[in-house]
Amino acid sequence: MLLATRCPFCETVFRIQPAHLAARRGLVRCGHCQEAFDASGSLYELPESGDFAQATPVAADIAASLTTPTAQQAAPAHAPEPTADQPPRGEPAAAPEGSAPASAPNFSGRAWDPWAPRPDSNLDPELQYNASHLPRPSLAATRGAEMRIVQDDEPTLSRPLSQPIGQGTTPQQQAGMSGPVEPTLSANETIRRPHADPEPVLRRAPADSSAAPPFTALEPNAGGAPFAVTREAPAHVKRRTGWRIVGVLIVLALLATLAAQLAWWLRETVMVHWPASQPYYQQACAQLGCHVGPPRDINGLQIQPSDLRQVDDPHHLELKVPLRNRFDVALAWPAMELTLLDSQNNVVLRRVLWPQDYVPPGTRIEAGMAAQSTQTMIVRLDTGNVVASNFRIEIFYP
């Protein structure tokens, strides 16, 4: 039987053998567009001359029988007539008697309708390829081969055969050992021979009875009685302890020295904020032969309203300046800067007055100004030829 099929994607017509149909249950691949399709849906029978103009569609039941695996051995020579109650797939219904015979299929390019819907690649469920319906290859051992069963808990990956399966075996053995191959309809068809895979395959090492025993977490004598362990203190431990004590003492001495230096450097701030510490500073200085004076803090002194008046003439002036100590500790006497101004606030005279210039006679300057007290300072000035009408006073510590 000469058969032909047409690709629904590219409309190319190919000759096909019944063996190709039985290999994949009618599924073939076009050699022109490389698309897979069901050849049984568009199967035609050619005459002996091979003329496509006289080709007739093959009935659906005959096409189904050709796609079965047994169709390769028993293929009908001629297509039987379809029954009246079930018309074949792909063939129009039988015409009444006396009508003209069905026209032969037209394979020319003009017969293709561009406005026709694109063929659907979904096949009829009855003709779909299903691997569960394929015949399973025979697992019977070849004659003369010895089957050896080895119990192993892990899979073993063996090396591929150096010789292809196709060499040294009969066609009957190849049919039993290899699965069905999908045919490819192509003008230039070449036979591909399998070759050995050069990639190495890992294989489990053979069991050796003389191998070392498996590793265990416990030692062989772990269940035995424990032996006594005595530890002696090394000789250098005592020396190390002594050096540690010496180091700690040195660190403490350094910390005490640092604290003493900070206390001496910040002595005025400490005495202002902690007045009870002033006697301790005086006692320490008496032992060391130093002198501690009253602290100096300009923020603790306040100048109250002052008065400047003329005495006898405009060139002899008398200045009265009340000065108050707001802290609870005696503060050192400050220096005063007196600035005389004229009627236009221009500086005409500037003079610095030291404590011995303005304190009352008989006052101990080194004792400082008593805490929470107010002292009025009286200063007499001779301006010479300068006539002053205003003044300004500022206090500071040199």
Secondary structure, 3 states (H helix, E strand, C coil): CEEEEECCCCCCEEEECHHHHHHCCCEEECCCCCCEEEHHHHEEEECCCCCHHHCEECCHHHHHHHCCHHHHCCCCCCCCCCCCCCCCCCCCCCCCCCCCCCCCCCCCHHHCCCCCCCCCCCCCCCCCCCHHHCCCCCCCCCCCCCCCCCCCCCCCCCCCCCCCCCCCCCHHHHHHHCCCCCCECCCCCCCCCCCCCCCCCCCCCCCCCCCCCCCCCCCCCCCCCCCCCCCCCCCHHHHHHHHHHHHHHHHHHHHHHHHHHHHHHCHHHHHHHCHHHHHHHHHHHHHHCCCCCCCCCHHHEEECCCEEEECCCCCEEEEEEEEEECCCCCECCCEEEEEEECCCCCEEEEEEECHHHHCCCCCCHHHCECCCCEEEEEEEEECCCCCCCEEEEEEECC
